[in-house]
Amino acid sequence: MDPSQDVHDFLATRRARLSPAQAGLPAYDNKRRVAGLRREEVATLAGVSVDYYARLERGNLRGVSESVLESLARALQLDDAERAHLFDLAHSANTGTRARPDKPARPARDPVRQNVRGILAGMTGTPAYVRNTRMDILAANDLCAILYNGVLQPQDLPVNVARFVFLDDRSRTFFGEWEAMADQVVSNLRTEAGRTPKDRALSDLIGELSTRSEEFSTRWARHNVRLHHTATKALHNSLVGEIALTGDAMHLHGDDLVLIAYSAAPDSPDQEKLAFLASWAARHHPRTPTHHPQSDLGDEPRQTLAGPDATGK
């Protein structure tokens, strides 16, 4: 990933999507050569000189003050996720982008604390899993394994959601709205890339997906970001068929992990299907490992959701 190029592309794409009318500016002619705002128009809206804004859009955010970033966010009408991404890009520019030295080898350890695994196991009526910011699923409870029947096997964790979505054809039938899911995955990874540009494993993942999936690379070039709090997904389960569930994200900030818990709308057919799956899980009581040691998070996850064997690539 090229931080300067990321800054340029992010600002240029945000500028291109705004028309003068949307920005509250008069349009004096109908022969505009750009789809959105001109650089000088963004500069005027942000209260900076044209030369200064041009420098920012070339990718140089070094030394930029918070007040200028706030003015730029208002001028480009950034939402909360885009504003946070802009500040992440600026933070990266001002702290340097030198790669971290390789860490010394450490003994294998469990990336998910034992009490977090206990919380997952206790959520018997709620499908839930824990993932890291690279979208590696590290732990899942029994009901989540039943919900992801045929796709997610607890004994094979960790597995990567992005690889499954873009490199495994099964994802297109498993997710009822694959396009929306693909957009969400790329937006999440783009957000994380701005937050942790020195994460080598994340860079490797993005590079792999960019070279192996045109669907991914097309979306990556859009520079869209989002904050993942809640989303409704339609999934295909082999036991109950189509089921629509809302996934809520709870951030475990001390661990830099995210717990995703699924729920169904009250008194809906989906709730009945979820209750059936919970009953099935209780009757068959598959054993969820309470301890699953893995190597450091930088290690390559095992290829269960997607990989060379799954895709033939």
N, C-alpha and C positions, 0 to 999 in steps of 0.2 A: 504494500500500500504506500502511495506517495502522499504525505500529508498536505503539501502545497497544492497538488492537483485536486485532492479531496475538497480543500477549501474553495478553490476556483469553481469546481463543478457544482458544489452545493450552492454557493451564492449565485452562480449563473443560472442554475435551474430554478431557484426561487424567484429570481428577477424575471425570468422568461414567462412564468405562469401568471404574472400580474399585468393587467391592462391599465392604461392611464385612468380609465373610468373607475376601476376597482380601487385604485390608489387615490382617487379624488382629484385627479389632474385633468386639465383640459386637453383634448386631442385636436391639434391645429391642422393636421393634414391626414390624408388617408393613404400615404405612401411610406409608411414606416417600414424600415428594413429589419426590424426585430419584432419578434412575436409579442414580447412583453415590454417592460419598462427599459428605457435607455439607462446607461450608467449615470449620466448626468442627472436624470430624474431621481434615481435612487439616492444620489449624493445630496440633492436638494431636500428630499424627504428626511434624510438622516441628519441633515445639518452639518455636512462635512464638505470639503472641496472635492471636485471631480477627480483631481490627481490622487488625493488620498483614498477615495473609494476605489479607484482603478488599482492602486497598490494592494488594497485588501482583496479585491477580486482576483488579482494575480496569485493569491495564495499566501500573502505575507500578513499574518495577524500578530506578529511579534510586537509587543509593547502596546497593543491596543487596550484602551481603558474599558472598564465595565460600562461606563456611561455611553461610550461610542457603540459598544456591542448592543446595549439596550436600545439605542436610537436606531441601529441597523435592524434589529429584530422587529421594531415597530414599523419601520419603513417597508420592510418586506412582508409584513403581516404574518410573522412566524407563529405557529401554535406552540404550546408548552414543550412538546417533544423537540421541535425544530430549534427553539430558543436554547434548550439545554444542549442540543448537539452543537450549535454555534459556539457556546461557551466551552464545551469540551474541546472543540477544534482549536480555540484560542489558547486554552490551558496547555494543550499539547505543544503548540507553537512556542509558548513561553517557557516551557520546561525542557525542551529539546526532545528529539525523537531517537536518540541513540538506543540501540537495542540493549536489553538487559543481558548481562553475562549469563552464561549457562549456570544453572544452580548445581551444586555438588549433589551426587547421588544420595538419596535418603532411603531409609527402610520403607517398605510398602506400608501404606496406612489407609484407613477408611476415610474417604473424602466427606462422608456424611456422618455427623456425630451420632452416637448411639441413642441419645434421647430424642433426636429428630426422627430416627428410624422408629422409635417407640411411638411417637406421635402419629406417624404414617400408619403403623400397624393398628393403632387404636381407632382409626377413622374407618370403621367397618362398613358404614353405609355411604361413604363418600370416596369415589375414585380419586386418588391423589398420587402425585409423584414429585420428586425433587430433582431439579436440573441446575447446572451451572450457567454462567452467562454466555457460554459458547453453544448452549442448547444441547449439551450432553445430558441425557437422563441418567441419573446416578442411583436412584432408588425409587421404587414404586410399591404400593400396597397390593394386596391380593385382588381387591375389586378393580383396581386399575389394570392389572394384568388380564382379568376376565374381560373388561371393556375393550382392551386392545388385543383381544384374542387372535392368535395367529400372527401378530405383529411384534408385540413386546413380551419378552420372556425375562423375568426377573433374574434368573441365573446367568443371563448373558450381558447384564449391565456392566459398564455404561454403553449407551448407544446414542447416536446423534440424530436429532429431529430433522435438521436441515438436510443431512445426507439422505434420510428416508424420503423426504418430500421431493427432492430433485433428482435422486439417483435410483430410486426404486419405483418401478411402475405400479406396484401395489398401492402406493399412496393416492393414486388418482381415483381409485374406487373406494378406498378407506375413508377419505375425506370427501364429504358430500359437496363442498364448495372448494375445490382444489385451488382455483385461482386466488381466492381470498386468503387461503392458508399460505400459499406461496408468497403473496405480498407481505403477509404478516411476518413470516420467517425472515425474509430479506430485510425488512424494516427493523426488526429486532437486532439482526446482526450488524446492520449499518450503524444503529445507535450504539452498540457495544464497541464497534471499531473506533468510533469517535471518542468513547470514554476510555478505552484501553488500547491505544494504537501500538503499544510495545508488546502486546500479547502475541508471541510468536505462533502459538498453537492456533489462535484465531486467524492470524494472517495465512497460515498454511491451509486452514479449512476454506477460507474465502478463495484462495488461489486454486485449490482443488475444484471447488464448485464452479468457479468462473471458467475453467478450462474444460470441464466435463459436462456442463449444462448451459445451453443457450438460454433456457428459460431463466436461469439464475442470473447470468451475466446481463441480460436485458433489463431485469429488475434492478440489479446492482447499480447500473448506470443512471437510474432515475434519482438516486440520492434521497429517497424518501425514508423518513425515520418516524418512530412512534414510541409512545410509552405504553408498555404492556401492563394493564391493570385487570381488564376483564374482556372476554370475547365469547361469543356463542358459536359452537361448532356442531355441524352435523356429521356424525360418524356412522360407519357401517359395521355392525357387530354380527358375527355369524350366528349368534343365539337369538337376538331380538330384532335384527334388521336395522333399519335407520333409526338413530336416536340423536336428538338435539340436546346438547348440554352446554351450560355456561361454565367456562373455566375462569376462576379468579386467581390472580397471582399475589402471593404474599412473600415479600422479600425478607430473607434471613440475612440482614446486613452484616452481622458479625462473621458470617461464613461466606459471604458473597455468593449465596445460593438463592434460588427461587422455589417456593413450594406452590404447585398448581393443584387446585382442588376443583372438582367438577360437581355441579348440582343441576337438577332438573326443575322446570317450572312447576309450582305446586299444583296438585290435582290435574296433571296433564298425562297424556299417554306416555310421554317420556319418563315421567316419574314412576309410572307403573313398570315400565321396562327396566328402569334402574333398580327398582325394588326386586324385580325378578333376578337380575344379575347379582344383587347382594345376597339373595337367598341361595342362588347357585353357588356363589363363592363360599358361603357358610357350610353348605352341605358337602362340598368337595374339599373344603378347607386345604387348599394348596399352601404349602409352607413358604411363607415369606422370610427370607434370611434376615436375621436380626443383626448379623455382622457380615459385612461383605468387603474385606480388605482389597484395596486397589492401590496401584502405584500413584505417584503424584499426578495432579490434574493435567499436567502438560503431556502425559503419555497419550498415545493414540488409542482411542476407544475401540473396543471390539466391534466388528462389522456384523451386526445383527439386523438392524433396520435397513441398512444399505451397505453396499460394498461391492467389490469386484465379483464375488460369487452371485450376488443378488441381481446384478445388472448385466453381467456378461461383458462388462467393459474393463 
